[in-house]
Amino acid sequence: MEDFELLDLSLYVEDGGRLAVPLGDSRAEAPLEVPEGAVVSVGLTFRLGRDIDAVVFEDTRDWDGAPIGTSRTVLGGFRCGGPYEVRLPPERLPVGRAHCGVYGVTGRFTDGEGRPLTEEHHRIRVAHPPPAH
């Protein structure tokens, strides 16, 4: 077994349910679409092949190739085994046509000493909803 195995990655959209995010580098696939202003949280499910004192999740986002931000969340220490399920705090996506478009997202897992465990690359389209009739 590997030191770290990501089993599931999901986006939970308030009033929209769960969106399964395909594992692996999905930059070549169609991006996941979420509405502007939506409240979303990331769900992570993983298993460990060794005890890790501090699992860290780092989320880096870019828009049109330009970095726009990075957040770092210490998930905590975990014993060998699992699966472990963690839900990150919810956040509101930007609002307004100027913020709509495709964002690149890189999720990186490291241990407390900064050693890489795994990395995921995805694209998300923040979309302006069609007018209500």
GUSE-28151 format. One line per 4 residues: number of its first residue (from 1); for each residue y, x, z of N, C-alpha, C. Coordinates in Angstrom, 3 decimals, decimal comma, always signed. Each point is the difference from the previous one (the first is absolute). Layout:
BEGIN
NUM> Y X Z Y X Z Y X Z; ...
//
This chain:
BEGIN
1> -1,179 +0,843 +0,000 +1,179 -0,843 +0,000 +1,240 +0,887 +0,000; +1,021 -0,459 -0,699 +1,271 +0,714 -0,036 +0,708 -0,128 +1,342; +0,981 +0,863 +0,219 +0,801 -0,090 +1,226 +0,743 -1,332 +0,071; +0,453 -0,502 -1,166 +0,773 -1,239 -0,061 -0,393 -0,740 -1,264
5> -0,333 -1,278 +0,133 -0,348 -0,825 -1,162 +0,801 -1,297 +0,068; +0,882 -0,187 -0,963 +0,772 -1,237 -0,090 -0,888 -1,064 -0,630; -0,215 -1,098 +0,718 -0,893 -1,065 -0,469 +0,750 -1,152 -0,650; +1,216 -0,282 +0,482 +0,758 -1,124 -0,532 +1,487 +0,238 +0,214
9> +0,772 -0,422 -0,986 +1,453 +0,052 +0,050 +0,487 -1,347 -0,508; +0,795 -0,700 +0,810 +0,463 -1,336 -0,364 +1,472 -0,160 +0,312; +0,652 -0,867 -0,779 +1,356 -0,441 +0,299 -0,096 -1,434 +0,481; +0,566 -0,270 +1,150 +0,039 -1,356 +0,536 +1,420 -0,517 -0,208
13> +0,125 -1,047 -0,820 +1,294 -0,562 -0,340 +0,176 -1,292 +0,781; +1,104 -0,079 +0,764 +0,280 -1,204 +0,764 +0,012 -1,195 -0,948; -0,734 -1,025 +0,341 -0,135 -1,215 -0,805 -0,648 +0,258 -1,360; -0,618 +1,147 -0,179 -0,620 +0,302 -1,286 -1,419 +0,507 +0,115
17> -0,456 +0,230 +1,232 -1,360 +0,465 +0,191 -0,164 +1,496 -0,157; -1,221 +0,369 -0,316 -0,391 +1,410 -0,076 -0,155 +0,417 -1,454; +0,585 +1,150 -0,339 -0,184 +0,603 -1,320 -0,825 +1,266 +0,178; -1,185 +0,020 -0,586 -0,837 +1,204 +0,064 +0,590 +1,049 -0,932
21> +0,128 +1,201 +0,499 +0,522 +1,112 -0,787 -1,194 +0,854 -0,418; -0,197 +0,198 -1,309 -1,141 +0,821 -0,423 +0,135 +1,425 +0,520; -1,096 +0,544 +0,496 +0,025 +1,362 +0,526 -0,051 +1,004 -1,139; +0,571 +1,157 +0,250 +0,071 +1,045 -1,011 +1,390 +0,034 -0,598
25> +0,180 +0,798 -1,010 +1,297 +0,139 -0,653 +0,138 -1,110 -1,033; +0,781 -1,033 +0,328 +0,127 -1,146 -0,905 +1,340 -0,019 -0,723; +0,633 +1,158 -0,159 +1,301 +0,050 -0,664 -0,087 -0,432 -1,459; -1,161 +0,141 -0,629 -0,149 -0,365 -1,408 -0,274 -1,498 -0,168
29> -0,344 -0,689 +1,069 -0,300 -1,430 -0,070 +1,271 -0,822 +0,173; -0,098 -1,292 -0,285 +1,130 -0,900 +0,214 +0,364 -0,004 +1,481; +1,297 +0,022 +0,309 +0,403 +0,024 +1,415 -0,271 -1,339 +0,676; -0,189 +0,048 +1,324 -0,080 -1,225 +0,792 +1,379 -0,627 +0,007
33> +0,069 -1,322 -0,103 +1,300 -0,664 -0,032 +0,240 -0,763 +1,291; +1,177 +0,232 +0,600 +0,420 -0,700 +1,209 +1,438 -0,467 -0,197; +0,361 -1,144 +0,589 +1,359 -0,509 -0,196 +1,035 +0,776 +0,811; +1,205 +0,101 -0,550 +1,091 +0,647 +0,735 +0,217 -0,729 +1,316
37> +0,359 +0,737 +1,022 +0,286 -0,588 +1,298 -1,218 -0,403 +0,809; -1,192 +0,184 -0,550 -1,217 -0,372 +0,727 -0,184 +0,896 +1,218; -0,614 -0,544 +1,039 -0,364 +0,778 +1,173 -1,455 +0,417 -0,186; -0,226 +1,309 -0,039 -1,349 +0,526 -0,251 -0,408 +0,969 +1,103
41> -1,308 +0,088 +0,220 -0,533 +1,039 +0,881 -1,218 +0,596 -0,695; -0,264 +1,249 +0,306 -1,118 +0,731 -0,597 -1,165 -0,015 +0,974; -1,179 -0,345 -0,513 -1,222 +0,046 +0,794 -0,868 +1,165 -0,460; -0,494 +0,768 +0,938 -0,823 +1,181 -0,283 -1,330 -0,127 +0,732
45> -1,090 +0,254 -0,691 -1,316 +0,048 +0,627 -0,626 +1,341 -0,374; -0,451 +0,742 +1,003 -0,545 +1,329 -0,259 -1,124 +0,315 +0,971; -0,744 +1,049 -0,335 -1,100 +0,502 +0,824 +0,181 +1,509 +0,111; -0,424 +0,565 +1,139 +0,166 +1,434 +0,240 -1,340 +0,706 +0,168
49> -0,071 +1,221 -0,521 -1,182 +0,828 +0,156 +0,103 +0,972 +1,158; +1,157 +0,017 +0,681 +0,217 +0,853 +1,170 +1,099 -0,636 +0,845; +0,083 +0,391 +1,254 +1,103 -0,453 +0,853 +1,308 +0,597 -0,534; +1,044 -0,826 -0,056 +1,316 +0,484 -0,427 +1,006 -0,465 +1,044
53> +0,694 +0,972 +0,602 +0,942 -0,304 +1,078 +1,183 -0,844 -0,451; +0,481 +0,219 -1,209 +1,149 -0,775 -0,486 -0,138 -0,201 -1,504; -0,282 -1,230 -0,417 +0,002 -0,339 -1,420 +1,419 -0,447 -0,326; +0,574 +0,594 -1,049 +1,371 -0,289 -0,398 -0,012 -0,573 -1,409
57> +0,751 -1,094 -0,214 +0,153 -0,596 -1,324 +1,440 +0,191 -0,437; +0,175 +0,623 -1,166 +1,325 +0,242 -0,550 +0,108 -0,737 -1,327; +1,062 -0,780 -0,146 +0,220 -0,848 -1,166 +1,266 +0,490 -0,697; -0,152 +0,520 -1,221 +1,138 +0,485 -0,774 +0,179 -0,910 -1,204
61> +1,243 -0,436 -0,235 +0,288 -0,928 -1,098 +0,986 +0,633 -0,974; -0,189 -0,334 -1,286 +0,957 +0,437 -1,007 +0,296 -1,166 -0,935; +1,142 +0,080 -0,639 +0,418 -1,005 -0,974 +0,493 +0,751 -1,217; -0,616 -0,246 -1,133 +0,301 +0,727 -1,232 -0,144 +1,509 +0,202
65> -0,981 +0,389 +0,805 -0,280 +1,407 +0,223 +0,858 +0,684 +1,042; +1,028 -0,690 +0,510 +0,875 +0,601 +1,014 -0,443 -0,435 +1,391; -0,241 +0,945 +0,909 -0,412 -0,376 +1,352 +1,089 -0,841 +0,680; -0,445 -1,075 +0,692 +0,973 -0,845 +0,698 -0,265 -0,085 +1,490
69> -1,142 +0,488 +0,457 -0,232 -0,041 +1,437 -1,427 +0,320 +0,380; -0,129 +0,448 +1,234 -1,305 +0,307 +0,575 -0,022 -0,522 +1,424; -1,114 -0,627 +0,355 -0,181 -0,402 +1,393 -1,288 +0,635 +0,508; +0,008 +0,347 +1,269 -1,148 +0,675 +0,609 -0,395 -0,787 +1,232
73> -1,293 -0,400 +0,052 -0,505 -0,786 +1,122 -1,209 +0,705 +0,598; +0,072 +0,317 +1,282 -1,154 +0,562 +0,698 -0,889 -1,177 +0,404; -1,199 -0,055 -0,558 -0,911 -1,106 +0,270 -0,727 +0,169 +1,320; -0,148 +1,236 +0,454 -0,658 +0,269 +1,272 -1,230 +0,857 -0,172
77> -0,676 +0,249 +1,110 -1,225 +0,780 +0,000 -1,208 -0,914 -0,137; -1,004 +0,468 -0,733 -1,197 -0,798 -0,252 -1,237 +0,873 +0,135; -1,078 -0,606 +0,487 -1,277 +0,698 +0,096 -0,755 -0,101 -1,312; -0,956 +0,872 -0,168 -0,879 -0,027 -1,160 -0,627 -1,392 -0,100
81> -0,029 -0,544 -1,194 -0,603 -1,323 -0,199 +0,979 -0,962 -0,612; -0,144 -1,247 +0,382 +0,845 -1,051 -0,549 -0,881 -1,082 -0,587; +0,493 -0,866 -0,795 +1,320 +0,039 -0,595 +1,096 -0,422 +0,972; +1,185 +0,589 -0,221 +1,192 -0,336 +0,763 +0,951 -0,766 -0,911
85> +0,628 -1,034 +0,535 +0,976 -0,785 -0,750 +1,352 +0,116 +0,674; +1,027 +0,324 -0,798 +1,358 +0,155 +0,508 +0,928 -0,783 -0,921; +0,914 -0,746 +0,584 +1,023 -0,711 -0,779 +1,347 +0,597 +0,365; +0,729 +0,508 -0,991 +1,319 +0,585 +0,235 +1,026 -1,106 +0,235
89> +1,092 +0,324 +0,679 +1,026 -1,017 +0,265 +0,539 -0,593 -1,310; +0,338 -1,291 +0,019 +0,528 -0,622 -1,215 +1,393 +0,507 -0,338; +0,315 -0,051 -1,285 +1,336 +0,366 -0,459 +0,412 -0,925 -1,141; +1,295 -0,213 -0,138 +0,521 -0,867 -1,051 +0,329 +0,855 -1,227
93> -0,468 -0,453 -1,159 +0,308 +0,685 -1,249 +1,457 -0,264 -0,374; +0,581 +0,885 -0,807 +1,404 -0,183 -0,376 +0,211 -1,291 -0,795; +1,247 -0,494 +0,040 +0,380 -1,229 -0,687 +1,077 +0,317 -1,029; -0,063 -0,674 -1,132 +1,009 +0,152 -1,047 -0,586 +0,622 -1,241
97> +0,528 -0,439 -1,131 -0,522 +0,488 -1,289 +0,090 +1,519 -0,130; +0,990 +0,609 +0,632 +0,153 +1,457 -0,087 -1,173 +0,737 +0,651; -0,713 -0,681 +0,909 -1,123 +0,634 +0,699 -1,348 -0,376 -0,602; +0,000 -0,895 -0,982 -1,253 -0,398 -0,632 -0,451 +1,097 -0,956
101> -1,282 +0,094 -0,182 -0,564 +1,006 -0,889 -1,260 +0,583 +0,596; -0,470 +1,083 -0,598 -1,258 +0,619 +0,410 +0,287 +1,202 +0,902; -0,648 -0,011 +1,142 +0,105 +1,081 +0,977 -1,328 +0,751 +0,038; +0,069 +1,312 +0,078 -1,182 +0,810 +0,247 -0,155 +0,185 +1,494
105> -1,235 -0,105 +0,485 -0,269 +0,153 +1,426 -1,146 +0,994 +0,170; +0,223 +0,998 +0,837 -1,046 +0,954 +0,339 -0,277 -0,135 +1,489; -1,241 -0,318 +0,336 -0,433 -0,060 +1,387 -0,819 +1,240 +0,308; +0,420 +0,740 +1,001 -0,653 +1,268 +0,345 -0,457 -0,071 +1,447
109> -1,252 +0,364 +0,238 -0,548 +0,066 +1,353 -0,183 +1,464 +0,364; +0,468 +0,355 +1,205 -0,201 +1,350 +0,510 -0,464 -0,097 +1,444; -0,480 +1,126 +0,522 -0,284 +0,024 +1,436 +1,264 +0,471 +0,712; -0,037 +0,066 +1,302 +1,173 +0,346 +0,798 +0,565 +1,378 -0,282
113> -0,794 +0,871 -0,593 +0,465 +1,349 -0,327 +0,477 +0,115 -1,444; +0,050 -1,155 -0,694 +0,502 -0,003 -1,367 -1,033 +0,283 -1,073; -1,262 +0,148 +0,378 -1,044 +0,247 -1,003 -0,281 -1,290 -0,766; -0,050 +0,068 -1,342 -0,216 -1,212 -0,795 -1,402 -0,574 +0,202
117> -0,061 -1,343 +0,073 -1,271 -0,711 +0,088 -0,306 -0,722 -1,306; +0,961 -0,735 -0,536 -0,124 -0,630 -1,316 +1,369 -0,467 -0,449; +0,088 -0,366 -1,288 +1,266 -0,431 -0,577 -0,276 -1,082 -1,035; +0,873 -0,994 -0,072 -0,105 -1,114 -0,948 +1,318 -0,137 -0,749
121> -0,073 -0,347 -1,284 +1,193 -0,222 -0,828 -0,084 -1,393 -0,608; +1,091 -0,765 +0,120 +0,021 -1,367 -0,521 +1,377 -0,335 -0,528; +0,063 -1,121 -0,753 +1,270 -0,514 -0,499 +0,128 -1,459 +0,419; +1,207 -0,368 +0,400 +0,284 -1,366 +0,423 +1,237 -0,478 -0,752
125> -0,099 -1,201 -0,568 +1,146 -0,599 -0,679 +0,650 -1,005 +0,935; +1,257 +0,236 +0,345 +0,786 -0,964 +0,763 +0,663 -0,888 -1,038; -0,356 -1,298 +0,032 +0,415 -0,917 -1,054 +0,970 -1,067 +0,502; +0,958 -0,330 -0,831 +0,920 -1,102 +0,273 -0,739 -1,288 -0,320
129> -0,083 -0,937 +0,942 -0,757 -1,217 -0,250 +0,675 -0,870 -1,060; -0,787 -0,752 -0,759 +0,602 -0,896 -0,995 +0,771 -1,119 +0,699; +0,991 -0,579 -0,660 +0,766 -1,070 +0,649 -0,864 -1,206 +0,326; +0,281 -0,641 +1,129 -0,759 -1,179 +0,411 +0,455 -1,209 -0,837
133> -0,939 -0,847 -0,317 +0,324 -1,209 -0,798 -0,001 -1,214 +0,869
//
